[in-house]
Amino acid sequence: MGIYEIKNLFKKHTTMDFDKASPVNQNARGVPVPSKASTNGSCKNCKVCEISCPTKAIELKSDVEIKFDYGACIQCGICVNVCPSDKLENSNLVYAFALNREELKISFVKGDFVPKEFPTPINVGIFQKLTKTRGFNYREVAAAGNNSVEWELGASFNNFFDSEGQMIRSVASPKHADAILFSGPVSQNMEGPLQTAWDCMPEPKALIAAGTEAISGGLFPMGKRPKEPDLFIAGDPPRPDVMLNAFRFLMGQFKFAFQFALKERIAKLRESK
């Protein structure tokens, strides 16, 4: 045994501890939110943020109400940069995933909102009984995306994120899979292959929309999906740690509620100012 192998025996392991992982990363922009300055309701209603958003994730309803579709948000930070009255800020919250599409849509009135509880869908409950203790296999379908999700999925299998250590495995055939994970807005040419992959899988099974394009189409029209996805993971692309904890959330191994996490994060941001 060489000297480097002996040293490695005594080194602390480098694999990520997902139970201790934080949904907030100070070095990342995360999803945008109304700033503390927005609580007085004096937005100029200029709609610069709405006009500048490349994926139309923002709708300014009035000078006191703004609606975000975080499923369409790519966390680019443009809206924060262009706001002339500093009514928006980056939250650093990178966990933007949910089992229900509506959970990712929030209307703020004077910079505030009341978070809602969303029950676990019946199909997800069945899927969790199958996968909570044994994990799951997925077949990935690149449905006309930009390949960024695929790069992050590839990184999820390195020694730091260790996807297989979390019992989440990629397989070559949908016949061996418990879930279909797809990226991209689903172009016309990919509607058929995605449907075929879905039809090949035995029940119970789950459909995972990975990335903003898979959730809303992003910059492109949203194509036909086999069904409403069971898990929505926003971001362009979502980071490996975000996707892996989203998978653990789908399996019932990780507790998370996007709207409550966002509410808590906003409160901490405003306390620090």
C-alpha positions in Angstrom: 0.0 0.0 0.0 1.4 3.4 -1.0 1.9 6.4 1.2 -1.1 8.2 -0.4 -3.4 5.3 0.2 -2.4 5.2 3.9 -3.0 8.9 4.3 -6.5 8.6 2.7 -7.4 6.0 5.4 -7.2 8.7 8.0 -8.8 11.6 6.0 -12.3 12.7 6.7 -14.7 11.5 4.0 -15.7 14.1 1.4 -19.2 12.7 0.5 -22.0 15.3 1.0 -24.2 14.7 4.0 -27.6 15.4 2.5 -29.4 15.4 5.9 -27.3 18.4 6.9 -27.4 20.1 3.5 -28.9 23.6 3.5 -31.5 24.9 1.0 -29.7 28.2 1.1 -26.4 28.9 -0.5 -24.8 32.3 0.1 -22.8 32.1 -3.0 -25.8 31.5 -5.3 -28.5 34.0 -6.4 -31.3 31.6 -5.7 -34.9 32.6 -6.5 -35.8 36.3 -6.4 -38.1 37.8 -3.8 -39.5 41.2 -2.8 -37.1 43.1 -0.7 -37.8 44.7 2.7 -38.3 48.0 0.8 -41.4 46.5 -1.0 -43.4 46.2 2.2 -44.5 49.8 1.9 -46.2 49.0 -1.4 -44.6 51.9 -3.3 -43.5 50.0 -6.4 -43.3 52.2 -9.4 -45.3 49.7 -11.4 -42.9 50.3 -14.3 -42.9 46.6 -15.2 -39.2 46.7 -16.0 -38.8 43.4 -14.1 -41.7 41.8 -15.9 -40.5 43.0 -19.3 -36.9 41.9 -18.7 -37.6 38.4 -17.4 -36.6 36.0 -20.3 -39.0 33.3 -19.3 -42.0 35.5 -18.3 -41.8 34.3 -14.7 -42.9 37.6 -13.2 -46.3 39.4 -13.5 -46.7 42.8 -11.9 -50.4 42.9 -10.9 -50.3 46.4 -9.4 -48.0 48.7 -7.4 -48.5 46.5 -4.3 -48.9 43.0 -5.9 -46.3 40.9 -7.8 -46.7 37.3 -8.9 -43.7 34.9 -9.3 -43.8 31.6 -11.2 -40.7 30.0 -9.7 -41.3 27.0 -12.0 -40.4 29.3 -14.9 -37.7 31.2 -13.1 -34.1 30.4 -14.1 -32.6 32.3 -11.2 -30.7 34.6 -13.5 -31.0 37.6 -11.3 -31.9 40.0 -14.1 -35.1 41.2 -12.4 -33.1 42.2 -9.3 -30.5 44.0 -11.3 -33.0 46.1 -13.4 -35.4 47.1 -10.6 -35.1 50.9 -10.4 -36.4 51.1 -6.8 -34.6 48.1 -5.3 -37.8 46.3 -4.5 -36.4 42.9 -5.4 -33.5 40.9 -4.1 -31.9 37.5 -4.5 -32.9 35.1 -1.7 -30.0 32.6 -2.0 -32.7 29.8 -1.7 -31.7 27.2 -4.3 -34.2 24.5 -3.4 -37.0 25.2 -5.7 -38.9 21.9 -6.1 -42.3 20.7 -5.3 -44.8 17.8 -5.9 -47.4 20.3 -7.0 -47.0 22.8 -9.9 -49.1 25.4 -8.1 -46.8 25.4 -5.1 -44.2 27.1 -7.2 -46.5 30.0 -8.0 -46.7 32.8 -5.4 -48.4 36.2 -5.3 -46.8 38.8 -2.9 -48.9 41.7 -1.6 -46.7 44.4 -0.2 -43.8 42.0 -0.1 -45.6 39.3 1.8 -47.6 36.1 1.3 -49.2 33.4 3.3 -47.7 30.0 2.6 -50.1 27.1 1.7 -49.9 23.5 2.5 -50.1 21.0 -0.4 -51.0 17.4 0.3 -48.9 14.6 -1.1 -50.5 13.4 -4.4 -52.0 9.9 -4.3 -49.6 8.6 -7.0 -46.6 9.9 -5.1 -47.8 8.3 -1.9 -47.8 4.9 -3.7 -44.4 5.6 -5.2 -43.0 6.4 -1.8 -44.1 3.0 -0.4 -42.1 1.3 -3.1 -39.0 3.5 -2.9 -38.5 5.0 0.5 -36.3 2.2 1.8 -34.8 0.8 -1.4 -34.4 3.9 -3.6 -35.3 4.0 -7.2 -34.0 3.7 -10.8 -34.6 6.4 -13.4 -34.3 6.6 -17.1 -33.4 10.1 -18.4 -34.9 11.4 -21.6 -33.3 14.5 -23.1 -36.4 16.1 -24.7 -34.8 18.9 -26.7 -33.1 20.7 -23.9 -29.7 22.5 -23.8 -27.9 19.5 -22.1 -27.2 21.5 -18.9 -29.4 19.2 -16.9 -27.5 16.2 -18.3 -24.2 17.7 -17.2 -25.5 18.2 -13.6 -26.9 14.7 -13.5 -23.5 13.4 -14.6 -21.9 15.3 -11.8 -24.3 13.8 -9.3 -22.5 10.5 -9.6 -19.1 11.8 -8.6 -17.6 10.9 -5.2 -18.9 14.1 -3.5 -22.6 13.9 -4.4 -22.6 10.1 -4.7 -26.1 9.6 -6.2 -25.9 5.8 -6.0 -25.0 6.1 -2.3 -28.4 7.7 -1.9 -29.9 4.7 -3.7 -30.7 6.8 -6.8 -29.5 5.1 -10.0 -29.6 5.8 -13.7 -30.5 2.9 -15.9 -30.2 2.4 -19.7 -33.8 1.2 -20.3 -37.2 2.4 -19.0 -38.1 -1.2 -18.6 -35.7 -1.3 -15.6 -36.8 2.1 -14.2 -39.2 3.3 -11.6 -39.2 6.8 -12.9 -38.7 8.8 -16.1 -36.7 12.0 -15.7 -36.9 14.4 -18.6 -35.2 17.7 -19.4 -36.1 20.2 -22.1 -39.4 21.7 -23.3 -40.4 18.5 -25.1 -40.1 19.3 -28.8 -42.5 17.8 -31.4 -39.9 15.2 -32.4 -39.4 14.1 -28.7 -43.1 13.8 -27.7 -43.2 10.3 -29.2 -40.0 8.9 -27.6 -40.9 10.4 -24.2 -44.3 8.8 -24.4 -42.8 5.5 -25.4 -40.3 5.5 -22.6 -43.2 6.2 -20.1 -45.4 3.5 -21.5 -42.6 0.9 -21.2 -42.4 1.4 -17.4 -44.3 -0.9 -15.0 -46.5 0.6 -12.4 -46.1 2.3 -9.9 -44.0 4.9 -11.6 -43.2 8.6 -11.5 -42.5 11.4 -14.0 -39.9 13.9 -13.0 -39.5 17.3 -14.7 -35.9 18.4 -14.2 -35.1 22.0 -15.1 -37.1 25.1 -15.9 -37.6 24.0 -19.5 -39.2 20.8 -18.5 -41.6 22.6 -16.1 -42.6 25.6 -18.2 -40.9 25.4 -21.5 -38.5 28.2 -20.5 -37.9 30.2 -23.7 -39.8 27.8 -25.8 -43.4 26.5 -26.1 -44.1 23.6 -23.7 -44.7 20.4 -25.6 -46.9 17.4 -24.8 -45.9 15.3 -21.7 -47.2 11.8 -20.9 -48.9 13.2 -17.8 -48.6 15.9 -15.2 -45.2 15.4 -13.6 -45.0 14.0 -10.0 -41.9 16.1 -9.2 -40.9 19.6 -10.5 -37.3 20.7 -10.0 -36.8 24.3 -11.1 -33.6 26.0 -12.2 -31.6 26.2 -15.4 -30.1 23.8 -14.6 -30.8 22.6 -11.0 -27.6 21.8 -9.2 -26.7 18.1 -8.4 -27.3 18.6 -4.6 -30.7 20.2 -5.4 -31.8 17.3 -7.6 -30.6 14.7 -5.2 -32.5 16.1 -2.3 -35.5 16.6 -4.6 -35.3 12.9 -5.4 -35.1 12.1 -1.7 -38.1 14.3 -1.2 -40.0 12.3 -3.8 -39.1 9.1 -2.0 -40.3 10.5 1.3 -36.8 10.5 2.9 -36.6 14.3 3.1 -39.1 16.7 4.4 -39.5 20.0 2.5 -42.2 22.5 1.7 -41.1 25.2 -0.8 -43.5 28.0 0.3 -42.7 27.6 4.0 -39.0 27.4 3.2 -39.2 30.6 1.2 -41.2 32.4 3.9 -38.6 31.5 6.4 -35.8 32.7 4.2 -37.4 36.0 3.5 -37.9 36.6 7.2 -34.2 35.9 7.9 -33.2 38.3 5.1 -35.2 41.1 6.5 -34.0 40.5 10.1 -30.4 40.9 8.9 -31.1 44.4 7.5 
